[in-house]
Amino acid sequence: MSDSSTKEQPFVISISGKTFAAIAPFGTNRVTPVPPVANQLYTLSRFAYLHTQNGQMILESPLAHCQVILHDGRSLAILHALSSAQTLTQLGNQFSDLPQDIITTFLSWLLGEKFLTATDEDGMLKEEPSLHLWEFHDLLFHTRSRLGRHNYPYGKSYLHLGKTEPLPAVKLLRSSSRIPLYKPNIQALMDRDVPFTRVMEERRSQRQQGKQPITVEQLSEFLYRTARIRALKTAESVEYEFSDRPYPSGGACYELEMYLAINACQGLELGLYHYCPREHLLCQLNGYTSDVFKLSCQAATESGLPQVLIILAARFPRITWKYRSLAYSLILKHVGVLYQSMYLVATAMGLAPCAIGGGNSDLFAHATGTDYLVETSVGEFILGSKADS
C-alpha cells in the first residue's frame, strides 16, 4: 500500500494564540500563498468542497496540493461569503472582528492553491481554459483515485481484516428456479475458432439486431466463454477467496456479477436472470416485470428493445475490503475489460454486441432487491442475433 505522507509541516494561521486555520500540504508539491489583489473579485472555486474528518472541518479541492483545516467558525463563514464574488475589502467589512492581516493571509493560501477563482464584474469566472471541459465529480474522481494530489492511504490495505468478513468469491444462489446451460467444447474452439486478428479487426458495436432472436444455446456459449469460473482458491496469508475467470481482474477480486434482462431469446422465458459462473446456470429472479421493461427501455435502439440486456453489477465490498482510494476506479476498469471480452466473443460467434454508455442503478437495485450500497449496476451491454444483411 502506498501512503504519500506529508513532508512539509502545516502552516498555521493563529489569532491570539488560537488556531484559525491550518494549511496541511500533501508533500507532493510545494504550496505557496499568492497575495490577493485589493479590488479583484474572488469566489470559491467550483471544485472546492468541505467535509468532516476526525471531528474537523476540512476544505479540499482536486486542484490543490494541500488541505485546509478550519478550526475557527469564522473561517467557515468566510468560505460561505465567498460563495458569491467578494473583494478583500468587502470581506474585511463583513468580518470586522477579524484582523485584516488574518483575512489577507487566509485568502492568500486559498488563492495560491486554487480554492478561489477570480471573477469579473459580471460574475464570469476567470478559469484556466484547461478547466472548462472538466466537471467537478470527474476531476475529483481522477485525482482521488490516482497518486499526487492527496495523502490518503492508497492501494492494497486490508483495512477491514479481522473486523468484517470479506464477501465470498461466488455469490450465493438466490433462486430455486435454475436453468442449466450448454457448455461448449473449449478445446475444439481453440483448434477451429475464428483467428484472433480477424476478430479484433471485425469487432463493431452493432445496435441493429436480427429478426430471428438469439438462441439459449448461443447465449450459453457466450456466457461460458466470457465469464465462467475456471478455478477457486483461498489465499494463505489472509482469508480471502479468489477465482480464475477468462477475463482479468485486479487482485483476482472478480466483483462483477452478470444479470440478464431477456426480451427475446429462443428457448428461454422472458424475465430477469442472474448468471451463476461457478455452476454455469441461470437463476430466474423475476418474470417480465415493469422494472425489467424499464431497464430494457433504457437500452433500446432503432431495432427496439434489445433481445438480451446484460447488466454488470458490482459487489462493492469485494473490492473495498481489500483496497483504498482506488476501489471504484478498479471496478470501472474491470467493466471495460469485460466489455472487451464480450465484444470479442460475440464477434467470433457472429452475434451483435453493443456496450451502453450508462444506466439506472437505483432501478436495478429495486428490480433485483439488492442493497444499493452493497451491490448495484455499473455497466450495461446488449446482445442479440446479427441483423440480416
C-alpha positions as CSV (number, residue, x, y, z in Angstrom):
1,M,0.0,0.0,0.0
2,S,1.3,3.5,-0.9
3,D,1.0,6.3,1.6
4,S,2.3,9.6,0.4
5,S,2.7,11.2,3.9
6,T,3.1,14.9,4.4
7,K,6.7,16.1,4.1
8,E,6.0,19.8,4.8
9,Q,4.8,21.0,8.2
10,P,1.3,22.6,8.2
11,F,1.2,26.4,8.0
12,V,-0.9,27.6,10.9
13,I,-2.8,30.9,10.9
14,S,-3.4,32.0,14.5
15,I,-5.3,34.7,16.4
16,S,-4.3,35.4,20.0
17,G,-2.6,32.0,20.3
18,K,-5.6,30.2,18.9
19,T,-5.6,28.4,15.6
20,F,-7.8,30.0,13.0
21,A,-6.9,27.6,10.1
22,A,-4.1,25.3,9.1
23,I,-2.8,24.6,5.7
24,A,-1.6,21.0,5.5
25,P,0.5,20.2,2.4
26,F,0.3,16.7,1.0
27,G,4.0,16.7,0.4
28,T,3.7,16.1,-3.3
29,N,4.3,19.7,-4.5
30,R,5.4,22.8,-2.7
31,V,2.5,25.0,-1.7
32,T,2.8,28.8,-2.0
33,P,0.4,31.6,-1.0
34,V,-0.5,34.3,-3.6
35,P,-1.5,37.7,-2.2
36,P,-4.9,38.8,-3.3
37,V,-5.4,41.9,-5.4
38,A,-7.2,44.5,-3.3
39,N,-10.1,45.3,-5.7
40,Q,-10.3,42.0,-7.5
41,L,-13.5,39.9,-7.1
42,Y,-12.9,36.3,-5.9
43,T,-15.3,33.4,-5.4
44,L,-14.9,29.9,-4.1
45,S,-13.8,27.6,-6.9
46,R,-16.5,25.2,-8.2
47,F,-14.0,22.4,-7.5
48,A,-13.6,23.2,-3.7
49,Y,-15.6,21.0,-1.3
50,L,-16.0,20.7,2.5
51,H,-16.3,17.5,4.5
52,T,-15.7,16.4,8.1
53,Q,-12.8,14.1,9.1
54,N,-11.8,13.0,12.6
55,G,-14.0,15.7,14.1
56,Q,-12.5,18.5,12.0
57,M,-13.9,20.5,9.1
58,I,-11.7,20.0,6.0
59,L,-11.6,22.1,2.8
60,E,-10.2,20.2,-0.2
61,S,-10.0,20.6,-4.0
62,P,-8.7,18.4,-6.8
63,L,-6.8,21.5,-7.9
64,A,-4.9,21.8,-4.6
65,H,-1.8,20.1,-3.2
66,C,-2.9,20.6,0.3
67,Q,-6.0,20.6,2.5
68,V,-7.2,23.4,4.7
69,I,-8.3,22.5,8.3
70,L,-10.8,25.0,9.6
71,H,-10.5,25.5,13.3
72,D,-12.4,28.7,13.8
73,G,-16.1,29.1,12.8
74,R,-15.3,32.4,11.2
75,S,-13.1,30.7,8.6
76,L,-16.1,28.7,7.6
77,A,-18.2,31.9,7.5
78,I,-15.7,33.5,5.1
79,L,-16.0,30.5,2.8
80,H,-19.7,30.9,2.9
81,A,-19.4,34.5,2.0
82,L,-17.2,33.5,-0.9
83,S,-20.0,31.5,-2.5
84,S,-20.7,34.8,-4.2
85,A,-18.0,37.2,-5.6
86,Q,-16.2,39.3,-2.9
87,T,-13.2,41.6,-2.8
88,L,-10.7,41.7,0.1
89,T,-12.2,45.0,1.2
90,Q,-15.7,43.6,1.2
91,L,-14.7,40.6,3.3
92,G,-12.9,43.0,5.7
93,N,-16.1,45.0,6.2
94,Q,-18.2,41.8,6.7
95,F,-15.7,40.4,9.3
96,S,-14.6,43.5,11.1
97,D,-14.0,41.5,14.3
98,L,-11.1,39.8,12.5
99,P,-7.7,41.5,11.9
100,Q,-7.3,42.4,8.2
101,D,-3.9,40.6,8.0
102,I,-5.6,37.3,9.1
103,I,-8.2,37.6,6.3
104,T,-5.5,38.5,3.8
105,T,-3.3,35.6,4.8
106,F,-6.2,33.2,4.7
107,L,-7.2,34.3,1.2
108,S,-3.5,34.2,0.1
109,W,-3.3,30.5,0.8
110,L,-6.8,29.8,-0.7
111,L,-5.8,31.7,-3.8
112,G,-2.3,30.1,-4.1
113,E,-3.8,26.6,-4.0
114,K,-6.7,27.5,-6.4
115,F,-9.5,27.2,-3.8
116,L,-10.5,30.6,-5.2
117,T,-11.3,31.8,-8.7
118,A,-11.1,35.4,-9.9
119,T,-14.3,36.8,-11.5
120,D,-15.2,39.9,-13.4
121,E,-17.9,42.4,-12.5
122,D,-20.5,40.3,-14.5
123,G,-19.7,37.3,-12.4
124,M,-17.9,35.4,-15.2
125,L,-15.2,33.1,-13.8
126,K,-11.6,33.6,-15.0
127,E,-10.8,29.9,-15.0
128,E,-7.9,28.4,-16.8
129,P,-9.0,27.2,-20.3
130,S,-7.9,23.7,-19.4
131,L,-10.6,23.5,-16.7
132,H,-13.5,24.5,-19.0
133,L,-14.3,20.9,-20.0
134,W,-14.0,19.3,-16.6
135,E,-16.9,18.7,-14.3
136,F,-16.4,18.6,-10.5
137,H,-17.1,15.0,-9.9
138,D,-14.9,13.8,-12.8
139,L,-11.8,15.8,-11.8
140,L,-12.3,14.8,-8.1
141,F,-12.6,11.1,-9.1
142,H,-9.5,11.4,-11.2
143,T,-7.3,13.0,-8.6
144,R,-8.5,10.8,-5.6
145,S,-8.1,7.5,-7.5
146,R,-4.5,8.4,-8.5
147,L,-1.4,9.4,-6.5
148,G,-0.2,13.0,-6.5
149,R,-2.9,15.3,-5.1
150,H,-3.8,13.6,-1.8
151,N,-2.1,11.8,1.0
152,Y,-4.7,9.3,1.9
153,P,-3.8,5.5,2.1
154,Y,-3.6,4.1,-1.4
155,G,-3.8,0.6,-2.8
156,K,-4.0,-2.8,-1.0
157,S,-4.6,-2.2,2.7
158,Y,-6.8,-5.0,4.1
159,L,-8.2,-2.3,6.4
160,H,-11.2,-4.4,7.5
161,L,-9.2,-7.6,8.2
162,G,-10.3,-9.0,11.5
163,K,-13.3,-6.6,11.6
164,T,-15.5,-7.6,8.7
165,E,-15.6,-10.9,6.8
166,P,-14.9,-10.5,3.1
167,L,-17.6,-11.4,0.7
168,P,-17.0,-14.9,-0.8
169,A,-15.7,-15.1,-4.4
170,V,-19.0,-16.6,-5.5
171,K,-22.4,-15.0,-4.8
172,L,-24.9,-17.4,-3.2
173,L,-27.7,-18.6,-5.4
174,R,-30.9,-16.6,-4.7
175,S,-33.5,-18.5,-6.6
176,S,-34.8,-22.1,-6.8
177,S,-35.7,-21.5,-10.5
178,R,-32.4,-22.7,-12.0
179,I,-31.7,-23.3,-15.7
180,P,-28.6,-25.4,-16.5
181,L,-26.8,-24.1,-19.6
182,Y,-25.0,-25.7,-22.5
183,K,-21.2,-26.0,-22.2
184,P,-19.2,-25.6,-25.4
185,N,-16.0,-27.6,-26.0
186,I,-13.3,-25.1,-25.3
187,Q,-10.5,-27.3,-26.7
188,A,-12.4,-27.6,-30.0
189,L,-12.9,-23.9,-30.1
190,M,-9.2,-23.3,-29.5
191,D,-8.5,-25.5,-32.5
192,R,-11.0,-24.1,-35.0
193,D,-12.2,-20.7,-33.8
194,V,-12.0,-17.6,-35.9
195,P,-8.5,-16.2,-35.9
196,F,-7.8,-13.6,-33.2
197,T,-6.7,-10.8,-35.6
198,R,-9.8,-11.2,-37.7
199,V,-12.0,-10.9,-34.6
200,M,-10.1,-7.8,-33.5
201,E,-10.5,-6.2,-36.9
202,E,-14.1,-7.1,-37.4
203,R,-15.3,-6.0,-33.9
204,R,-18.0,-3.4,-34.1
205,S,-20.8,-2.0,-31.9
206,Q,-23.9,-3.4,-33.6
207,R,-27.2,-1.8,-32.5
208,Q,-29.3,-3.4,-35.2
209,Q,-30.4,-7.0,-34.2
210,G,-31.8,-9.8,-36.3
211,K,-35.5,-10.7,-36.7
212,Q,-34.7,-14.2,-35.5
213,P,-33.7,-13.9,-31.8
214,I,-30.6,-15.3,-30.3
215,T,-30.9,-18.9,-29.0
216,V,-30.4,-20.1,-25.5
217,E,-27.5,-22.3,-26.8
218,Q,-25.8,-19.2,-28.2
219,L,-26.3,-17.3,-25.0
220,S,-25.0,-20.2,-23.0
221,E,-21.8,-20.4,-25.1
222,F,-21.3,-16.6,-24.9
223,L,-21.6,-16.7,-21.0
224,Y,-19.3,-19.7,-20.7
225,R,-16.6,-18.2,-22.9
226,T,-16.7,-14.8,-21.2
227,A,-17.4,-15.1,-17.5
228,R,-17.4,-18.7,-16.1
229,I,-15.3,-19.6,-13.1
230,R,-12.4,-21.8,-14.1
231,A,-11.0,-22.3,-10.6
232,L,-11.3,-21.2,-6.9
233,K,-8.6,-20.8,-4.3
234,T,-8.0,-19.1,-0.9
235,A,-5.0,-17.0,-0.1
236,E,-2.8,-18.4,2.7
237,S,-1.9,-15.0,4.1
238,V,-5.4,-13.7,4.6
239,E,-8.8,-15.5,4.5
240,Y,-9.8,-14.1,1.1
241,E,-11.2,-16.3,-1.6
242,F,-10.0,-15.9,-5.2
243,S,-11.3,-17.1,-8.5
244,D,-10.0,-17.5,-12.0
245,R,-12.1,-16.5,-15.0
246,P,-11.5,-15.8,-18.7
247,Y,-11.1,-12.1,-18.2
248,P,-8.5,-10.4,-15.9
249,S,-9.5,-8.7,-12.6
250,G,-7.2,-6.6,-10.3
251,G,-6.2,-8.7,-7.3
252,A,-8.4,-11.5,-8.7
253,C,-11.3,-9.9,-6.9
254,Y,-13.9,-10.5,-9.6
255,E,-16.6,-8.4,-8.0
256,L,-18.7,-8.2,-11.2
257,E,-21.9,-10.1,-11.5
258,M,-24.0,-10.6,-14.7
259,Y,-27.7,-10.1,-14.7
260,L,-29.7,-10.6,-17.9
261,A,-33.0,-8.9,-18.9
262,I,-34.4,-11.2,-21.5
263,N,-36.7,-9.7,-24.1
264,A,-36.3,-12.2,-26.8
265,C,-34.4,-15.5,-26.7
266,Q,-35.3,-18.8,-28.3
267,G,-35.6,-21.4,-25.6
268,L,-35.7,-19.0,-22.6
269,E,-38.7,-17.3,-20.9
270,L,-38.8,-13.5,-20.7
271,G,-37.7,-12.1,-17.4
272,L,-34.7,-11.2,-15.2
273,Y,-31.9,-13.7,-14.6
274,H,-28.7,-13.9,-12.6
275,Y,-25.8,-15.8,-14.2
276,C,-24.1,-18.2,-11.8
277,P,-20.5,-18.5,-13.1
278,R,-19.4,-21.5,-10.9
279,E,-22.3,-23.8,-11.8
280,H,-22.8,-22.2,-15.3
281,L,-26.5,-21.8,-15.0
282,L,-29.1,-19.0,-14.9
283,C,-31.3,-18.3,-11.8
284,Q,-34.5,-16.6,-12.7
285,L,-35.2,-13.8,-10.3
286,N,-38.3,-12.3,-11.8
287,G,-40.7,-12.7,-14.6
288,Y,-41.2,-9.9,-17.1
289,T,-42.0,-7.1,-14.6
290,S,-42.4,-3.4,-15.2
291,D,-38.9,-2.9,-13.8
292,V,-37.4,-5.3,-16.3
293,F,-39.3,-3.5,-19.1
294,K,-38.0,-0.1,-17.8
295,L,-34.4,-1.3,-17.7
296,S,-34.7,-2.7,-21.2
297,C,-36.2,0.6,-22.5
298,Q,-33.2,2.5,-21.4
299,A,-31.1,0.3,-23.7
300,A,-33.5,0.4,-26.6
301,T,-32.1,1.0,-30.1
302,E,-33.5,1.6,-33.6
303,S,-34.3,-2.1,-33.6
304,G,-36.4,-1.7,-30.5
305,L,-35.8,-3.5,-27.2
306,P,-32.6,-5.5,-27.0
307,Q,-33.0,-9.2,-27.3
308,V,-30.7,-9.6,-24.2
309,L,-29.6,-6.8,-21.9
310,I,-26.7,-7.8,-19.8
311,I,-26.3,-5.7,-16.7
312,L,-23.0,-5.8,-14.9
313,A,-23.4,-5.2,-11.2
314,A,-20.5,-4.8,-8.7
315,R,-20.4,-6.4,-5.2
316,F,-18.5,-3.4,-3.9
317,P,-17.2,-5.0,-0.6
318,R,-15.2,-7.5,-2.7
319,I,-13.0,-4.5,-3.7
320,T,-13.4,-2.1,-0.8
321,W,-12.5,-4.7,1.8
322,K,-9.1,-5.0,0.2
323,Y,-8.2,-1.7,-1.5
324,R,-8.3,2.0,-0.5
325,S,-8.6,5.2,-2.7
326,L,-8.7,3.3,-6.0
327,A,-11.5,0.8,-5.4
328,Y,-14.2,2.3,-7.6
329,S,-11.7,3.1,-10.4
330,L,-10.7,-0.6,-10.4
331,I,-14.4,-1.5,-10.8
332,L,-14.7,0.7,-13.8
333,K,-11.5,-0.7,-15.3
334,H,-12.9,-4.2,-14.8
335,V,-16.1,-3.2,-16.6
336,G,-14.1,-2.1,-19.6
337,V,-12.1,-5.3,-19.6
338,L,-15.2,-7.4,-19.5
339,Y,-16.8,-5.3,-22.2
340,Q,-13.9,-6.0,-24.5
341,S,-14.0,-9.7,-23.7
342,M,-17.8,-9.8,-24.5
343,Y,-17.2,-7.8,-27.7
344,L,-14.6,-10.3,-28.9
345,V,-16.5,-13.4,-28.1
346,A,-19.7,-12.0,-29.6
347,T,-17.8,-11.1,-32.8
348,A,-16.2,-14.6,-33.0
349,M,-19.7,-16.1,-32.6
350,G,-21.3,-13.9,-35.3
351,L,-23.6,-12.1,-32.8
352,A,-24.5,-8.4,-32.4
353,P,-22.8,-6.8,-29.4
354,C,-23.0,-3.2,-28.2
355,A,-21.9,-1.6,-24.9
356,I,-24.3,1.0,-23.4
357,G,-23.0,4.3,-22.0
358,G,-25.0,4.3,-18.8
359,G,-28.0,3.0,-16.8
360,N,-30.2,3.5,-13.8
361,S,-28.5,1.9,-10.7
362,D,-31.5,2.7,-8.5
363,L,-33.9,1.0,-10.8
364,F,-31.6,-2.0,-11.0
365,A,-31.4,-2.3,-7.2
366,H,-35.2,-2.1,-7.0
367,A,-35.6,-4.7,-9.7
368,T,-33.2,-7.2,-8.1
369,G,-33.8,-6.4,-4.4
370,T,-30.1,-5.6,-3.8
371,D,-28.8,-3.0,-1.4
372,Y,-27.6,-0.1,-3.5
373,L,-24.5,0.4,-1.3
374,V,-23.6,-3.3,-1.4
375,E,-24.4,-4.3,-5.0
376,T,-25.8,-2.4,-7.9
377,S,-25.3,-1.9,-11.6
378,V,-22.1,-0.3,-13.1
379,G,-22.4,-1.3,-16.7
380,E,-24.8,-2.4,-19.5
381,F,-24.3,-4.4,-22.7
382,I,-26.8,-5.5,-25.3
383,L,-26.5,-8.8,-27.2
384,G,-28.6,-10.3,-29.9
385,S,-28.6,-12.1,-33.2
386,K,-26.9,-10.4,-36.1
387,A,-29.1,-8.2,-38.3
388,D,-29.9,-9.6,-41.7
389,S,-27.6,-8.2,-44.4
